[in-house]
Amino acid sequence: MEDISKTFTIQWVGPFSSSNPAAFKKYIDDPNTCDKHLFSFYYCSGSKKGRGFPVNKKDYRYFGLHKAGTPITARVNSTHKTLAKFREYKLWLGTFSDSAHQTAENIEEVETLFISTYAPALTENDRKKKASPPNSICIINLWYKTNETRWKIKKDEMKIFDDVLVYEKESDSYSVANLRAIR
């Protein structure tokens, strides 16, 4: 049996639509929202700009990290080189449930686990698709609406992600599962 020394809960909130940036700004600026410096991850899915990309095709996806110390709005904005490739997208923000876990090392390991686990679905990610986290790690994902109540059923754009991800370093094995509500 292998020691899993890192277990994190990531709380995801969304979706925010690129066609309604005011809703994103209102959420981020709300004093009742967690500090915008604490959102370490973001995920977007949508249609891609340009000739040859169908308007109604919504299967372009990107997972990114945001380093601690600056607000998420410094990263997720109209100047972001990957987000600028999307015609329209839905955006989700992720934060550690315990802000003490928000270290550069943990952020990097979580991003690596997500990208390596879901590489085929993350069409716009180029790096880390074949990388593995340096340590065994377990992630529990919880999904929230923009009013911060739990989603009972995951939105379609988030169904590519499982609720639980486990990576075991010694055996280089990945396991995933979805949670089931019992009440």
C-alpha positions in Angstrom: 0.0 0.0 0.0 1.3 3.4 -1.0 1.3 6.6 1.1 -0.7 9.4 -0.4 0.8 12.3 1.4 -1.2 15.0 -0.4 -5.0 15.2 -0.4 -6.7 18.4 -1.6 -10.3 19.5 -2.1 -10.7 21.9 -5.0 -13.9 24.0 -4.9 -15.0 25.0 -8.4 -17.4 27.8 -9.0 -19.1 28.6 -12.3 -19.9 28.7 -15.1 -19.1 32.3 -16.1 -19.8 33.1 -19.7 -17.4 35.1 -21.9 -20.5 36.7 -23.4 -21.4 38.2 -20.0 -18.1 39.5 -18.5 -20.1 41.7 -16.1 -21.3 38.6 -14.2 -17.7 37.5 -13.7 -16.6 40.9 -12.5 -19.6 41.2 -10.2 -18.8 37.8 -8.6 -15.0 38.6 -8.2 -15.7 42.0 -6.8 -18.4 40.8 -4.3 -17.0 41.1 -0.8 -18.7 37.8 0.1 -16.7 35.9 -2.5 -13.4 34.4 -1.4 -10.4 36.6 -2.0 -9.6 36.7 -5.8 -6.0 35.9 -4.9 -7.0 32.4 -3.8 -8.4 31.1 -7.1 -5.5 29.0 -8.3 -7.1 27.2 -11.2 -9.3 28.0 -14.2 -10.9 25.9 -16.9 -12.7 27.0 -20.0 -14.5 25.2 -22.7 -16.2 26.6 -25.8 -16.0 27.3 -29.5 -12.8 28.4 -31.2 -12.3 31.5 -33.3 -11.3 31.5 -36.9 -12.1 30.1 -40.3 -12.9 26.4 -40.3 -14.0 26.2 -36.7 -17.8 25.7 -36.4 -19.6 28.3 -34.3 -21.7 25.6 -32.5 -18.8 23.2 -31.8 -18.1 23.5 -28.0 -15.4 21.0 -27.6 -12.3 23.1 -27.2 -10.9 23.0 -23.7 -8.1 24.6 -21.6 -7.0 24.0 -18.0 -4.7 26.6 -16.4 -3.1 27.6 -13.2 -2.8 30.9 -11.5 0.2 31.6 -9.3 -0.5 32.8 -5.7 0.1 36.5 -5.0 -1.9 38.2 -7.7 -5.6 38.3 -8.3 -7.1 35.8 -10.8 -8.2 38.7 -12.9 -4.5 39.3 -13.7 -4.5 36.0 -15.5 -8.1 35.4 -16.7 -8.7 38.4 -19.0 -9.0 39.4 -22.6 -5.2 39.5 -23.1 -4.7 35.8 -22.1 -3.2 34.2 -25.2 -5.1 30.9 -25.1 -8.5 32.4 -24.0 -8.2 34.9 -26.9 -8.4 31.9 -29.3 -11.9 31.1 -28.1 -15.0 32.7 -29.8 -17.1 32.0 -26.7 -16.4 30.0 -23.6 -17.7 29.0 -20.2 -15.2 29.6 -17.4 -14.9 27.8 -14.1 -12.6 29.0 -11.2 -11.0 26.6 -8.7 -9.6 27.2 -5.3 -8.2 25.0 -2.6 -10.7 24.5 0.2 -7.9 25.2 2.7 -5.9 28.3 1.7 -2.9 26.9 3.6 -2.6 24.5 0.7 -2.1 27.3 -1.8 1.7 26.9 -2.4 3.5 27.1 -5.7 4.4 23.4 -5.4 0.9 22.2 -4.7 -0.6 24.4 -7.5 1.8 23.0 -10.0 1.2 19.4 -8.9 -2.6 19.7 -9.1 -2.3 21.3 -12.6 0.0 18.5 -13.7 -2.4 15.8 -12.4 -5.4 17.4 -14.2 -3.6 17.8 -17.5 -2.0 14.4 -17.5 -5.2 12.7 -16.5 -7.4 14.5 -19.0 -4.9 15.1 -21.8 -7.0 14.0 -24.7 -9.9 16.2 -23.7 -7.8 19.3 -23.0 -7.4 20.4 -26.7 -5.7 23.7 -26.0 -3.1 22.5 -23.4 0.3 21.8 -25.0 2.4 21.2 -21.9 2.3 18.5 -19.2 0.2 16.0 -21.2 2.7 13.2 -20.7 4.1 14.5 -17.3 3.2 12.8 -14.0 3.1 14.6 -10.6 6.3 14.2 -8.5 4.3 12.8 -5.6 1.3 10.6 -4.9 -1.8 12.9 -4.7 -5.5 12.7 -4.3 -7.9 15.5 -5.4 -11.6 15.8 -4.5 -13.5 18.2 -6.7 -16.7 20.0 -5.5 -18.8 22.0 -7.9 -20.6 25.2 -7.0 -22.9 27.6 -8.7 -22.0 31.3 -8.9 -24.2 31.9 -5.9 -22.0 29.3 -4.1 -24.6 26.6 -3.6 -23.6 23.1 -4.6 -24.5 21.8 -8.0 -26.5 18.6 -7.5 -25.7 17.5 -11.1 -22.6 18.7 -12.8 -22.9 21.0 -15.8 -22.1 19.4 -19.2 -18.8 21.3 -19.6 -17.5 19.9 -16.3 -18.5 16.3 -16.9 -15.1 15.5 -18.4 -13.6 15.9 -14.9 -14.2 13.2 -12.3 -15.0 14.2 -8.7 -12.1 12.2 -7.3 -8.6 11.8 -8.9 -5.8 9.7 -7.4 -2.3 9.4 -8.7 0.0 6.8 -7.1 3.7 7.5 -7.8 5.2 4.1 -7.0 3.0 2.3 -9.4 2.5 5.3 -11.8 -1.2 4.6 -11.7 -4.2 6.9 -12.1 -7.7 6.3 -10.7 -10.8 8.3 -11.0 -14.4 8.2 -9.7 -17.5 10.3 -9.3 -19.3 10.9 -6.1 -23.0 10.0 -5.7 -25.3 12.1 -3.5 -27.0 10.1 -0.8 -29.2 12.8 0.7 
